[in-house]
Amino acid sequence: MPFKYLMSKSSKALQTLSSATESLILTWKEIAALFGLQPDIYKNPLHKPLLKPVTAILIGAGHRGNIYSDYALIRPDELNIVGVAEVHAVRNGLFARKHKIPSSKRFYAWEDVFKKEKFADAVIIATPDNVHIGPCIKALEKGYDVLLEKPIACTEEECRLILNTAKATGRIVGVCHVLRYSPYFRQLKHIIDSGTIGNIVSVQHLEPIEFVHMTHSYVRGNWRNSKITSPIILAKSCHDTDILRWLINEPAEQIQCFGNLTLFKAENAPAGSTERCTDGCAVESTCPFSALQIYYRDRKRLYVFDLPKDSRKTEKVILKKLKTTNYGRCVYRMDNDQPDHLTVNIQFGKNITAAFSMEAFTSYEGRCTRIMGTKGDIVGDMETYTITDFRTGKETTWSLKTDFHGGGDHRLMKDWVQAVGHQNPGILSSTIGVSVESHLMAFAAERSRWNKTIENVIV
Ligand SMILES: NC(=O)c1ccc[n+]([C@@H]2O[C@H](COP(=O)([O-])OP(=O)(O)OC[C@H]3O[C@@H](n4cnc5c(N)ncnc54)[C@H](O)[C@@H]3O)[C@@H](O)[C@H]2O)c1
């Protein structure tokens, strides 16, 4: 299926392709021909036909686990989900039905999977952050290959333990750094590596979380408290430390971080506000973070509520969830501690510098990146990027619309299935070996934030 890309402002190459106007729709194939990319974005020159589908067991059938496993429904010739471990009974049942998993291969706690003889090629781990280390080590010891959600684990020691166990067992561990698989970042990487903008001198990278996403996940949600889960620089921004490391292609040497929690704390609770937004809060109608507005009136981010199929019950269930779960609580009265803004300075090899910011208070999500090279620069925002050639002054702008995560989720699945099916980790961009580095950067940044130091990144 060709993806349509909208190109504005023609480059010299494109002018030779057609008498380009200000805006031109090109198929991926045409774009690929211009920039020497793969003609099909799902394709990787290392892909080969599989003799049989890879079999996998999902551990944690929540939001992410379902996204990855859905690949088996789209490509049953490549992936077959043959088992599940999920503590939530409704999710467990729904998932087992969706993938036709027999009761003998359905488990509640992840530990029970490994009490059985190995019955699949691989395990997909999509449990909460603090439930990665246990199933991952067990899976490797049992001889399974692994697809592991980020963050790899919650502490540096645990990340290194997974890395060392993967090395010792010789198993494949792919980490879900999905941005590496998005066409946008793949193209940026290709353009940088081709030398189009010369040598990189510095990078500015912004991760706008968006205020509703921030309150949903990092104030009310499962990632609100760094002691229960992991620090936000790891939980949210290990994607960004990874992307910077990957694009720059030099190791991070030193890192420094500032940042704190400014707004979402008790001392900022407005007069007249209540424990829950449903308790008759006096400022509910003017509060941008009102749970009634976000979940009930706007119907955003409802996937956490496991809503019944019968839409007549939706309203009642949402209201009940707002009265009984953290999602209905006042954002100023939670047990959250994650910073709502961070700035990180990184010194990479060859004196390349990067400035990264994570911001809660934005009306938009995505990533914004400015890459400064010796021969040109790139300005991008996950959907559009412009390359400017210093010598000719020519600007080439691409605008490409993809799905959630820049289209990386199922492209990662494709590469991981290929890697497992052919026992070739080289097909994967985000193996455990390269992914650990982004986590070590994040841990060092967090140490810097607390200790007010410049930290060395020791790989
Ligand atoms: N790659 C990305 O971009 C990305 C995006 C969001 C989340 N994540 C990560 O993905 C992971 C899952 O996040 P999610 O949003 O899907 O969460 P989720 O809560 O929707 O899913 C996790 C599931 O694990 C289940 N679970 C918990 N403990 C279990 C146990 N002991 N045994 C079996 N099942 C258990 C839960 O019941 C839940 O259904 C987290 O580590 C998160 O940080 C990654």
PDBQT file of the ligand as one rigid body, heavy atoms in Angstrom, charges set to zero:
ROOT
HETATM    1  N1  LIG A 501       7.072   2.057  23.462  1.00  0.00    +0.000 N 
HETATM    2  C1  LIG A 501       6.312   3.052  23.840  1.00  0.00    +0.000 C 
HETATM    3  O1  LIG A 501       6.282   4.083  23.202  1.00  0.00    +0.000 OA
HETATM    4  C2  LIG A 501       5.423   2.928  25.054  1.00  0.00    +0.000 A 
HETATM    5  C3  LIG A 501       4.278   3.725  25.167  1.00  0.00    +0.000 A 
HETATM    6  C4  LIG A 501       3.494   3.579  26.308  1.00  0.00    +0.000 A 
HETATM    7  C5  LIG A 501       3.863   2.673  27.289  1.00  0.00    +0.000 A 
HETATM    8  N2  LIG A 501       4.998   1.941  27.160  1.00  0.00    +0.000 N 
HETATM    9  C6  LIG A 501       5.421   0.957  28.166  1.00  0.00    +0.000 C 
HETATM   10  O2  LIG A 501       4.678  -0.232  27.931  1.00  0.00    +0.000 OA
HETATM   11  C7  LIG A 501       4.450  -0.930  29.159  1.00  0.00    +0.000 C 
HETATM   12  C8  LIG A 501       2.957  -1.208  29.301  1.00  0.00    +0.000 C 
HETATM   13  O3  LIG A 501       2.247   0.011  29.261  1.00  0.00    +0.000 OA
HETATM   14  P1  LIG A 501       0.672   0.038  28.947  1.00  0.00    +0.000 P 
HETATM   15  O4  LIG A 501       0.310   1.438  28.697  1.00  0.00    +0.000 OA
HETATM   16  O5  LIG A 501       0.332  -0.990  27.964  1.00  0.00    +0.000 OA
HETATM   17  O6  LIG A 501       0.103  -0.363  30.382  1.00  0.00    +0.000 OA
HETATM   18  P2  LIG A 501      -1.227  -1.157  30.683  1.00  0.00    +0.000 P 
HETATM   19  O7  LIG A 501      -1.489  -0.938  32.130  1.00  0.00    +0.000 OA
HETATM   20  O8  LIG A 501      -2.283  -0.817  29.704  1.00  0.00    +0.000 OA
HETATM   21  O9  LIG A 501      -0.808  -2.676  30.440  1.00  0.00    +0.000 OA
HETATM   22  C9  LIG A 501      -0.017  -3.429  31.326  1.00  0.00    +0.000 C 
HETATM   23  C10 LIG A 501      -0.747  -4.732  31.593  1.00  0.00    +0.000 C 
HETATM   24  O10 LIG A 501       0.078  -5.593  32.380  1.00  0.00    +0.000 OA
HETATM   25  C11 LIG A 501      -0.775  -6.307  33.273  1.00  0.00    +0.000 C 
HETATM   26  N3  LIG A 501       0.007  -6.840  34.379  1.00  0.00    +0.000 N 
HETATM   27  C12 LIG A 501       0.495  -6.159  35.456  1.00  0.00    +0.000 A 
HETATM   28  N4  LIG A 501       1.170  -6.993  36.272  1.00  0.00    +0.000 NA
HETATM   29  C13 LIG A 501       1.110  -8.235  35.708  1.00  0.00    +0.000 A 
HETATM   30  C14 LIG A 501       1.606  -9.501  36.095  1.00  0.00    +0.000 A 
HETATM   31  N5  LIG A 501       2.289  -9.682  37.244  1.00  0.00    +0.000 N 
HETATM   32  N6  LIG A 501       1.372 -10.560  35.280  1.00  0.00    +0.000 NA
HETATM   33  C15 LIG A 501       0.644 -10.405  34.149  1.00  0.00    +0.000 A 
HETATM   34  N7  LIG A 501       0.141  -9.214  33.738  1.00  0.00    +0.000 NA
HETATM   35  C16 LIG A 501       0.373  -8.131  34.509  1.00  0.00    +0.000 A 
HETATM   36  C17 LIG A 501      -1.795  -5.255  33.683  1.00  0.00    +0.000 C 
HETATM   37  O11 LIG A 501      -2.962  -5.826  34.229  1.00  0.00    +0.000 OA
HETATM   38  C18 LIG A 501      -2.033  -4.520  32.384  1.00  0.00    +0.000 C 
HETATM   39  O12 LIG A 501      -3.135  -5.020  31.673  1.00  0.00    +0.000 OA
HETATM   40  C19 LIG A 501       5.023  -0.038  30.253  1.00  0.00    +0.000 C 
HETATM   41  O13 LIG A 501       6.305  -0.463  30.595  1.00  0.00    +0.000 OA
HETATM   42  C20 LIG A 501       5.093   1.328  29.582  1.00  0.00    +0.000 C 
HETATM   43  O14 LIG A 501       6.081   2.187  30.127  1.00  0.00    +0.000 OA
HETATM   44  C21 LIG A 501       5.785   2.056  26.054  1.00  0.00    +0.000 A 
ENDROOT
TORSDOF 0
